[in-house]
Amino acid sequence: MFLLEDALVKVTVLLPAGRQALMAIRVSGDLVGEMSALNAVPRSATVIACRHSTVHQIGREAFRSFLRQHADAAIEVAGIVSDRLRAANRRRADFASYPVKVRVARALAEIGSWYGRRAPTGIAVDIELTQTELATLCGAADITVHKVLRELRESGLITTGYRGFVIRDAEALQDLGLMTRDTRSEGFV
């Protein structure tokens, strides 16, 4: 298990066809690998650093011992795992309930609200996020996400670049994504 001290990472899984699927983005202060540390089941994902990162590795037994001795920390970790499960369940429901354009808008708006920074042209997100990764995050085909991104650019909601994107109209993007509640605590990404 790792504690991200100063980091930006992508959490991916390998799909049967050999493609990588983006499952989450994690930042400084987050834990990764906590599920394997809790239940001794081999890891189910790969963590890829997006920039130079400082992380602390914590062994399974040390982590479990710490949690046994610090009930408040154990409750916090349980909350983190619960939030991530809730987010995964919500994404599954989104896949069945919303068109791709809504799912992409929601994902971009959430990523921007959590990891973006104010810039003269809007909210800049400096995460190298490929269209394929965005497609897997949204449960959509690459070609469909490509089309949606073009529509969002043409409508002036976003601009895209090689190593990130800019949300030019955050309110409109959130409206498009039907973001009627604060999802930060659910840890969507």
C-alpha positions as CSV (number, residue, x, y, z in Angstrom):
1,M,0.0,0.0,0.0
2,F,1.2,3.5,-0.7
3,L,0.5,6.9,0.9
4,L,0.8,9.6,-1.8
5,E,2.8,12.5,-0.2
6,D,3.3,14.7,-3.2
7,A,1.9,12.9,-6.2
8,L,-0.5,12.7,-9.1
9,V,-1.2,9.2,-10.3
10,K,-3.5,7.3,-12.6
11,V,-5.1,4.0,-11.4
12,T,-5.6,1.6,-14.4
13,V,-6.6,-2.0,-15.0
14,L,-5.8,-4.2,-17.9
15,L,-8.9,-5.3,-19.9
16,P,-9.2,-8.7,-21.5
17,A,-8.5,-7.3,-25.0
18,G,-5.2,-5.8,-23.8
19,R,-6.4,-2.2,-23.4
20,Q,-5.8,-0.2,-20.3
21,A,-8.9,1.2,-18.5
22,L,-8.6,4.3,-16.4
23,M,-10.3,3.7,-13.1
24,A,-9.3,6.7,-11.0
25,I,-7.0,9.6,-10.5
26,R,-5.3,10.0,-7.1
27,V,-3.4,12.9,-5.7
28,S,-1.3,13.9,-2.7
29,G,-2.8,12.7,0.6
30,D,-4.6,9.7,-1.0
31,L,-4.0,6.1,-0.3
32,V,-3.6,3.5,-3.1
33,G,-3.5,-0.2,-2.6
34,E,-5.5,-0.1,0.6
35,M,-7.9,-2.9,-0.4
36,S,-5.1,-5.4,-0.9
37,A,-3.6,-4.3,2.4
38,L,-6.9,-5.0,4.1
39,N,-7.8,-8.3,2.7
40,A,-4.5,-9.8,1.4
41,V,-6.0,-10.3,-2.1
42,P,-3.5,-9.5,-4.9
43,R,-3.8,-6.0,-6.3
44,S,-6.4,-5.5,-9.0
45,A,-4.9,-2.3,-10.6
46,T,-1.8,-0.6,-11.7
47,V,-0.7,2.9,-10.5
48,I,1.1,5.1,-12.9
49,A,2.8,8.4,-11.8
50,C,1.8,11.3,-14.0
51,R,4.7,13.5,-12.7
52,H,7.6,13.2,-10.4
53,S,6.0,11.9,-7.2
54,T,6.9,11.2,-3.6
55,V,5.1,8.2,-2.0
56,H,5.5,6.2,1.1
57,Q,5.2,2.4,1.0
58,I,3.5,0.9,4.0
59,G,3.6,-2.9,4.5
60,R,0.4,-4.8,5.0
61,E,1.2,-5.9,8.5
62,A,2.3,-2.4,9.6
63,F,-0.8,-0.9,8.1
64,R,-3.1,-3.5,9.8
65,S,-1.3,-3.1,13.1
66,F,-1.7,0.7,12.9
67,L,-5.4,0.4,12.2
68,R,-5.9,-1.9,15.2
69,Q,-4.1,0.6,17.4
70,H,-5.9,3.7,16.0
71,A,-9.7,3.2,15.8
72,D,-10.2,6.7,14.3
73,A,-7.8,5.9,11.5
74,A,-9.6,2.6,10.8
75,I,-12.9,4.4,10.6
76,E,-11.4,7.0,8.1
77,V,-10.0,4.2,5.9
78,A,-13.4,2.4,6.0
79,G,-15.0,5.7,4.9
80,I,-12.5,6.0,2.0
81,V,-13.3,2.5,0.9
82,S,-17.0,3.1,1.2
83,D,-16.8,6.4,-0.8
84,R,-14.9,4.6,-3.5
85,L,-17.5,1.8,-3.7
86,R,-20.3,4.4,-3.8
87,A,-18.5,6.1,-6.7
88,A,-18.1,2.9,-8.5
89,N,-21.8,2.1,-8.1
90,R,-22.8,5.5,-9.3
91,R,-20.6,5.2,-12.4
92,R,-22.3,1.8,-13.2
93,A,-25.7,3.5,-12.8
94,D,-24.5,6.4,-15.0
95,F,-23.5,4.0,-17.8
96,A,-27.0,2.6,-17.9
97,S,-28.8,5.9,-17.3
98,Y,-27.1,8.7,-19.2
99,P,-25.9,9.3,-22.8
100,V,-22.2,9.5,-23.4
101,K,-22.2,13.3,-23.8
102,V,-23.6,13.6,-20.3
103,R,-21.1,11.1,-18.8
104,V,-18.2,12.9,-20.6
105,A,-19.3,16.3,-19.4
106,R,-19.7,15.0,-15.8
107,A,-16.2,13.4,-15.8
108,L,-14.5,16.5,-17.2
109,A,-16.3,18.8,-14.8
110,E,-15.5,16.6,-11.8
111,I,-11.8,16.3,-12.8
112,G,-11.7,20.0,-13.4
113,S,-13.2,20.8,-10.0
114,W,-10.8,18.6,-8.1
115,Y,-7.6,18.9,-10.0
116,G,-7.9,22.0,-12.1
117,R,-6.3,25.4,-11.5
118,R,-7.6,28.9,-12.4
119,A,-6.2,30.2,-15.6
120,P,-6.9,33.3,-17.7
121,T,-9.0,31.2,-20.1
122,G,-10.9,29.1,-17.6
123,I,-10.0,26.1,-15.4
124,A,-6.8,24.4,-16.7
125,V,-6.3,20.7,-16.0
126,D,-2.7,19.6,-16.5
127,I,-3.3,15.8,-16.4
128,E,-2.3,13.9,-19.5
129,L,-5.7,12.2,-20.1
130,T,-6.0,10.4,-23.4
131,Q,-9.3,10.0,-25.2
132,T,-9.1,6.3,-24.7
133,E,-8.6,6.8,-20.9
134,L,-11.6,9.2,-20.8
135,A,-13.6,6.7,-22.9
136,T,-12.9,3.8,-20.4
137,L,-13.7,6.2,-17.5
138,C,-17.0,7.0,-19.0
139,G,-17.8,3.5,-20.3
140,A,-17.9,4.6,-24.0
141,A,-16.3,3.9,-27.3
142,D,-13.3,6.0,-28.3
143,I,-14.9,7.3,-31.4
144,T,-18.0,8.4,-29.5
145,V,-15.8,10.3,-27.0
146,H,-13.9,11.9,-29.8
147,K,-17.2,13.1,-31.3
148,V,-18.4,14.4,-27.9
149,L,-15.1,16.3,-27.3
150,R,-15.4,17.9,-30.7
151,E,-19.0,19.0,-29.9
152,L,-17.8,20.4,-26.5
153,R,-15.0,22.3,-28.2
154,E,-17.3,23.7,-30.9
155,S,-19.7,24.9,-28.3
156,G,-16.9,26.7,-26.4
157,L,-17.2,24.6,-23.2
158,I,-13.6,23.2,-23.4
159,T,-10.4,23.4,-25.3
160,T,-8.1,20.4,-25.4
161,G,-4.4,20.0,-25.8
162,Y,-1.7,17.3,-25.7
163,R,-1.2,17.4,-21.9
164,G,-4.5,18.5,-20.6
165,F,-7.6,20.5,-21.2
166,V,-9.2,23.8,-20.2
167,I,-12.8,24.2,-19.1
168,R,-13.9,27.5,-20.6
169,D,-17.4,27.4,-19.2
170,A,-17.5,25.4,-16.0
171,E,-21.2,26.2,-15.2
172,A,-22.4,25.1,-18.6
173,L,-20.3,21.9,-18.5
174,Q,-21.7,21.1,-15.0
175,D,-25.3,21.7,-16.2
176,L,-24.7,19.4,-19.2
177,G,-23.4,16.8,-16.8
178,L,-26.5,17.0,-14.7
179,M,-24.3,17.7,-11.7
180,T,-27.0,18.7,-9.2
181,R,-25.1,17.5,-6.1
182,D,-21.6,17.7,-4.7
183,T,-19.8,14.5,-5.6
184,R,-16.3,15.3,-4.2
185,S,-16.8,13.1,-1.2
186,E,-17.7,10.1,-3.4
187,G,-14.2,10.2,-5.0
188,F,-15.4,9.7,-8.6
189,V,-11.9,10.0,-9.9
